[in-house]
């Protein structure tokens, strides 16, 4: 079996474990404002755990997210700083570690119908791409719930001339497809990405959907799940909805079991999302060495 590429794990929940506030209003951007050393520490721990790819802490540093808190003018500063922190951690490793620039949903996670046209979203993504391109090795368009959102993010990312990965979420959905109903076959056909992944969905849902994604593309596929407990359908963190508790049944061994299964199903890229921390990644890396 060829060893898959190993991503890092979640950032936001790990920051909360290390002292960041649990409120979802600013999410992981809080640390970029108040305590960027926390972010550096998380990156360093993922490198020590054995990941091959670090993800920038830019899931909540874009202007549309920050403007409602009166911080819109700091979006570029925080996004660039997040890129620098990830780059520094990767360059300090004693082995090659890549940096993936995170391009998140711009109108809230887990939305089947983002408020914005393809053109509007693409133009906003282009801004983030320009702010990150000097610090990253590839772009990761993650937690994409709608086809036009995924296309906007990937098309913007391709302008940088770097590899582009896209990750789709099924969280809160009622089937094995994008939240807007798009099949993985259609997504793989219409979204121009170098790798197609599933992320921020329960491990069990990922396991069920991964064969469909494998059938949809001849290119690399991957998965990195969350370990939230009963994430409610329609959850809106930007509007103050409380985060669900982490699952108590998704320890390192059980998560690694799911990851091993994903590799058997054809996953070339594996890692973790919310509630999956450095200890999970270390266990995965030791098993897949």
N, C-alpha and C positions, 0 to 999 in steps of 0.2 A: 504494500500500500504506500503510495506517495504521500509524504507528509503534507498536510494542508498548511496554507498560510494562516497564522494565528493573529487575530485582532486583539485589541485590548478589551476591557469590559466597560461597564457604565461609568460615567463621570458624575452626573448629578447626585445620584443616591450615595455614591462614595464620598462626595463632598459633605453631604448631610451627616454621614457617619463620623466625619471628622470635625464637625462643629458648625457647618453652614446652616442657616435657618431652613426649616422644613417647608415653609410657604412656597407655593408654586408660582407666585407672581413674577419674581425675577429669575427663578430657577437657577441654573448654574452660572448665570451672569453675575450673581451676587459676589462670587469669589473673585471674579475679574475686577470688580470694583473695590472690594474690601480686603481680600486676602489672597492674592494670586499665588502666594507661596503654597497654599493648599493645593492648587492645581498642579504646580510643579511636583509636589510630593506624590500626588496620584499618578502622574505620568511616570515618575521614577519607579514607583512600585510596580507598575505594569511592565516596564522594561525589565526589572529584576525578576518578575514572574515568568518572563520568557516570550512576551508577545513579539510579533514581527512588524506590527503596524500600530502606531499611536494615532488617536483621533483628536483633532483640535477641539478645545472647549468653546465652540462657537454655536452651540445649539440655541443659545438665547441671546446672542450679542448683536443681532441685526436691528436696524433702525425701527422697523415696525413694532418690534417687541419692546424696545426701550422707550419709545416716544411717549407711551402712555404713563411712564414714570418720570417724565421730564428729562430723560437722559438720551434722547435721540441723537444729539450732537456728539455723543461719545461712542457711537457705534463703531466707527472706523478705528478709533484708538483701541477699543477693547478687542475687536476682531483681529487686528494686526498683532496685538500683544499676545492673544491666545495662540496665534501661529508661531510667534517667537518662542513661547514657553514649550510648545510641543517639539519644535525644531531643536531647541537646546537639549531637551531630555533625550531625543533620538541621537543627536550627535555625541552625547556623553556616553552612550552605550559602548560596550567592548565588542560589538558585532553589528552588522547592518540592521538598522531599524528604520522603517519608512514612516512618513507622516501623511495622514489622510486629512484633507480639509473637509470638515463637516459642513454640508449644506442642508439645513433642516427645513421642515415645513414652515412656511412664512405666515400662515394664518391659523396656527394652532395644530397640535398633534391629533392624529386619529380623525381627520376630517375627510369625509367622502366628497365634499363639495367646497373646496377652498374659495374664499371670497377674493377673486381676482382672475383675470383672464390669463391665458398662456403668455401673452405679450407683457402684461403688467408684472407677472411673477418672474418671467425671464429677465426683465430689466433690473429687477431688484436682486436677483441672483447674480447678475453680471457685476454688480457692485461688490458683493462678498467675494466673488472669484478674484477680482482685481486686488482686493485687500489681502488675500491669502496666497496668491500664486507664488510669490517669492519665497514662501516658507514651507511649501508642501511638495510631496512627490506625486500625489494623486488626489482626486476629489472623491468624496463619498457622499452621495445624495441620499440621505437616510430618512426613514420613517415616512416614506411617500405613500399616501393613501389614495391619490387620484392620478389618472393618466396624464392629464395636462400639467399637473404639478411636477410629476416626474420628468416629463419632456422639457419643461421650462428649466428645471435645475440642471439636467444633463446637457442640454443644448448650451446653456450658459457656461458650464464647466468645460466643455470641449474647446471653447475659445482660448483656453490657457495652453493648449497643446500638451496636456498631461493625461495619463490614464484616468478614466472616469468609471466609478462603480455606482450602482444604484441599489437601494434596499427598500423593499416594499413592506408595509405593515398591514396586518389583518386584525389588529387589536380592536375588539368591540364589534367586529363584523359578523356576518351570519353565514359565511362560506369561505371556501378556499380560493380567494381571488382578492384583488385590490378592493378597498372599501367602497369605491364607486362602481363596483361590479365588473371591472375590466379583468379578463382572464389573464393568466400569466403568459399564455401564448401570444395574445395581442400585445401585452406590455413588452415582451421580449422583441417582438417584431417592430414596434413603433418607437421604443425608447432606445436611443443610440448610446449604449454603455458597453464597457469592456468586460463587465461582470455584473450578474444579476443576483441579488441576495434577498433574504427575508429577515426582517428585524423587528424588535420591540413588539413581539407577540408571544403568547405562552409557548413553552417548548413543545407541548403536545400538539398544538396547532401547526407549528413549524414542521414537526415530523410528518404530519398528515399531508402538508402542502408541498414539501420539498420534491417528491416524485413528479408532481405536476410541473414544477419549475424546471426540473432536469429534462423533462420531455419537451419543454418549450424552447430550449436553446442548446446549441452545441458548445457554447462558450462556458467559461468558468461560472460556477454558482456558489452560493454560500449562505450562512445563517448565523445570526446572533440574537438570541431570545432574551426576553425579560423574565423576571420572577416576581411580578406583582400578583397580589391576591385579589381576585374579583375586581379588576379594573372595570368600572361601570361604562356602559355604552354611552357615547356622547360626552365623556369627561372633558372638561374645559379648564385646564390648569391656569390659563391666562385670566380667567374670570374668577379665580379664587377657589375652584373645587379642590377639596382636600385630596392629597395623594393617598392611594390605598396602601395598606400595610404590605410589607414584603412577605412572600411565602416562607413558611417555616419548614417546608418539605423539599426545598430545592438546594440542598447542601452541595458541596463540591463533587461528591461521588455521583449523586443522582444527575446533576447537570452534565458531568463528564460522560455519563452513560448516554444521555441524549445526544451529545456532541459526537460520540463514537458512532452512533446510529446514523447521524447526518453524513458523516464521512463515508460510511458504507453505502449510503444512498447517492453518493456522488458529489458531496460538497467539497469544494476546493479551498474555501475560505471559511473559518469558524472563529467565534469569539463570544462576547457577552454584551448585553444591553443593561437596562435598569435592574438594579439589585444583584447583578453579577459582578463580583469584585476581584481584586488581585489574587485572592486565594483560589478562586475558581479557575482563573487563567493559568496559575502556576500548576494546578492539578492537570489541566488539559495539556499544557506544554510538556509535562513530564511523561504523560501517557502517549503523546503523539510524536515524541522526539525521533 
